[in-house]
Amino acid sequence: MMLKLWGDNYFDQKAKKWKNHSKGDDDSTLKRAYVSFCMEPVIRLCKATMNDQMDKVTTMCKALGIPMKADELKMQGKHLMKNVFQKWINAAEALIEMIVLKLPSPVKAQAYRAAYLYEGPIGDVSGQAIMKCDKDGPLMIFISKMIPTNDKGRFYAFGRVFSGIVSTGQKVRIMGPNYVPGSK
């Protein structure tokens, strides 16, 4: 079925047949399989939640296996739609699954990306530690976001560890965008 969802594949509901053209047996125009099986159910459920068609919402939620509590079914409009879709198509789970399935492991990726990740000479200790994703090497982190805390001069830093081990309270040197390798 997954292979049939993409490309020029159409399903004729009346004839119960897969086709590779958009004409049905009765000369009706068929919709692509992706539209019929993926997009239309999403659109129908979205419209039903926004138009407060609770009988359709409960029927579709049961068919899709979306557990809805009584107090959740009392919601209306945008709040109901958001609640239903967060349970059905959870963006966080989809993103994590995509990362796990599609992105290479750090050990594999850093072996060929180390030259792009590190501006210093790739043959030095830090460059080699990044290339090997070495937990025993010097600490090398790319900080992508710094958020100030309530304590003056302190930040929450979000980043990716390329080598070494980071721990709470550890003293680190931040090498900003103007850092020249070999200088302090």
Residue pairs with C-beta under 8 A, 6 or more apart in sequence:
4 11
4 18
4 33
5 33
5 34
5 37
5 38
6 34
8 20
8 21
8 32
9 18
9 19
9 20
9 32
9 33
10 18
10 19
10 20
10 21
10 22
10 30
10 31
10 32
10 33
10 36
11 17
11 18
11 19
11 30
11 33
11 36
11 37
12 18
12 19
12 24
12 25
12 30
14 24
14 25
14 26
14 28
15 24
15 25
17 25
18 33
19 30
22 29
22 30
22 32
23 29
23 30
24 30
31 40
41 60
41 64
42 89
44 56
44 60
45 57
45 60
45 64
45 84
45 85
45 88
46 81
46 85
47 53
48 56
48 57
48 60
49 57
49 77
49 80
49 81
49 84
50 77
50 78
50 81
52 76
52 77
52 80
54 73
57 68
57 73
57 80
57 84
58 68
58 73
60 66
61 67
61 68
61 84
64 88
66 84
66 87
66 88
67 87
68 83
68 84
68 87
72 80
72 83
73 80
75 83
103 109
106 133
106 162
107 132
107 133
110 117
110 130
110 131
110 132
110 133
110 162
111 131
111 132
111 133
114 122
114 127
114 130
114 131
115 122
117 130
117 142
117 162
118 126
118 127
118 130
118 140
118 162
119 179
119 181
120 126
120 127
120 181
120 182
121 127
121 181
122 128
122 131
125 137
125 138
126 137
126 138
126 140
126 163
128 134
128 137
129 137
129 138
129 140
129 162
129 163
129 164
130 137
130 140
130 162
130 163
132 163
133 162
133 163
134 163
134 164
135 163
135 164
135 165
136 164
137 163
137 164
138 163
138 164
139 161
139 163
139 164
139 165
139 166
139 170
139 172
140 161
140 162
140 163
140 164
141 159
141 160
141 161
141 162
141 164
141 166
141 172
142 159
142 160
142 162
143 157
143 158
143 159
143 174
144 158
144 159
144 160
145 157
145 158
145 159
146 155
146 156
146 157
146 158
147 155
147 156
147 157
147 158
148 154
148 155
149 155
149 156
166 172
173 184
